[in-house]
Amino acid sequence: MSDKKTLGIYDAKAQDYAKLTVDDAKNADLAAFIDFLPNGGRALDLGCGPGQHAAQMARRGLNVEATDASGEMVKLAAQNEGVSARQETFDDLNGFETYDGIYANFSLLHAQRTKVPEHVSTIARALKPGGIFHIGMKTGAGEERDGIGRRYSYFSEAELEKMLTDNGLTVLRRNHGEDIGLSGEMAEWVILQSKKDT
C-alpha cells in the first residue's frame, strides 16, 4: 500500500523535485538500460517522478509507459513528448511477459520494506524473457523516514541481488555512489541492472 505521507510530500514538492532532478536523465545508467533494450521495445518507468528519464527513453526510440503514485508527478511526466503517463501504485502492476524493460530508479525504496520482495517478483513476471530490470535503491538496513517525512526502505546490495536471482534475474551491470536528495541529506546508493533468464 502506498504511504500517504510520502505521496503528499511529492505532490506538494513536485516542481521542486523536477528542478532538482532536471539533469538526472543525462547519466550512464539510463543510457546502459536503453542500450540493453531493442529499438522500439516496450519499457515501463515504474515510479517515474517528473518523467525526465521516460522522456529520454522515448527520444531514444522506446515505446514508453510511465507510472507514479503521485498525481502531481504524473501531470509533469505526461507533458513529455512520447511518454504515456498514468497514476498507479506498485500494487497495480500485473502484466505477464509484457515489457522488454522495467526501470525502477529510486522508486521502490518508498515501498513498505516487507513488500519489496513481492514487488520484485511481480516485476520479474511482467518482463519478457531476456527483459531488463533496472533498480536503484539507497543502501542500508531497516525502514525509516527522512528529514522531510518520506518513508524509506533500505537494503544491502547483497539482499537486493538475492531478490533478483531468486526471481530468475542475472545482474549484468552495477553502479554505486552517493548524492544529496530532496531532503538535503547525503545517502549512499546502488544500481543493479539485471536480465530475465530465457
N, C-alpha and C positions, 0 to 999 in steps of 0.2 A: 504494500500500500504506500502511496506517496505521502511524504511528510509535508503537512500543510504549512508549517512554519517556514521550511526551506523554500517551498514554492512561492509563498508570499514575499519572501525576500527577493527572489528572482523576478517576480512580477514588478515589484517596486523599483528594482535596480537594473532593469533590462537595458536601458540606454547606457548606464554607467558600465555595465558588463560588456556591452558591444564596443564601447570606446576602448576599454582595457584590452580587449582581445582582437582589435581590428586587424592586426598583422599576424595573428596566430596561424592562419592558413598557409603562410609562407614558411613551411618547415619541412624538413627531410622525412619526418614520419608520415605526414599526409601524402607526400609525393611517393613514398615507397608503397603505401597502401594502394594508391591509384595505379601504380605501375604493376602491382600484382594482379589486378583485375583485367578482364578482357575489354577491349574498346567497345563501348555501348553496353557494358554489363550493368546489371541492376544492383544498386547499392542502397543501403539504409544507413542514415546518420541517426543513431539512436541516442536521444538526448542532445539535440543539435544546437541548443542555445540560439544565438542570433543568426546562425546559418552561414557563417563565412566559409567553413570547411565544406559544407554541402555545395555552396556556390562554386568553389574551386573544383570539386568533383564534376559538376555539370560542365564547367568550362573545359575540362579535360575529356569530355565525351561520354561520361557515365550517365545512366538513367537513374536519377537520384530521388529518393523519398527521404523526408526529414521529419522526425517526431520529437516532441518535447512535452513535458507535463505542464510547463508554464505557458499560459495563453499569450502573455506578452512576448515571450521568446518566439513563439510560433508566428506571431504577426510580423516580427522582424525577419525571420527566416523566409517567410513567404514573399518578401519583397525582392529576393534574389532571383535573377533570371535563371530559368531552368530547374528551379527547386520546387518540388511538390511538398508542402509542409502541412502537418496536421497535429492536433493536440492529442497525445496519448501518453499513458504511463508505461513503464516497463512490463507491467502485468498484461497489457493489451497485445503484446507481440505473440502471435500464434501461428505463423506460417510454417510450412514444411518444404524444405529444399527450394526456397523461393528466391534467395538472394545470392549473388556472386560475392558480395562483401557486406559485412556489417561493421560499422565504425562506432564504437562506444568510447569516445575520447573524454575522459574525466567526467563521465555522467553516472555510471553505475556506482561510483563512490558515494552517491547520495541515497542509494537504496539501503534498506534495513540490512544489517550485516548477515543475518541468518538467511536472508532471501537471495543473496548474490549468487550462491551456487546454483540455485534453481533458475535464476535468470540466465546464467551462462549455459545451462542445459537447453533452455528454450532457444537461445541464440544459435547454438550448435545445430539444433533440429531445423531451424529456419534457413541455414546455409545449404547451398547446393554442394554436392561432393566436389572437393577441391576448392571450395569457397574460403575466403579470407576473413578472419575476425581480428579487429584491432581493439585492444583495450588499454586505456590509460587510467592509472589509479595512483593516489597518494599512498606511500608505503608507511607501515606502522602496524599497530595492533589495537584491537578494540573498536569502539564506536563512541563518538563524542561530537559536540557542537563546536564550531569555530567561533571566533570573536564577534561575528555578526549574527550568530544563531543558526547557521546551516548545519544539518546533520551530515556527518562523515563516517563512513565505514572504512577501516584501514586493514590492509592485508600485507603480508610479506610477499616478495617476488616468488618464493618457493610455493606458498599457498596458492597464488594465482596460477602458476604453471601447472600445479597438480589438478586444479579445477579444469584447466584446458585439456590436459592429457586424459583425464577421466571421461571427457566428452568427445574423445576421438580427434583432438586438435593437436597439431605438432607446431611448436614455436619455430618460426623461420627467422625472426628478427626481434631484437630488443634494444631499448634505449633507456637511459637513466638521467636524471637531472634534479634540479631544484629551482623553484620560482616563487615569486611573491604573487599571491592571488588577490581576489576582490576584497578580502578581509585585511589585507596588508601584512599577513603572516607568511613567513618563509616555510615551504614544505618540500620534502623530497618526494620524487615520483618515479614510476616505472611505466614503460610502454612495452607491451608484448603484441607481436603480430604473428598469428598462427594460421595454419591451413587445415581444413577438414579433410580427414582421410577419405580416399576414393574407394 
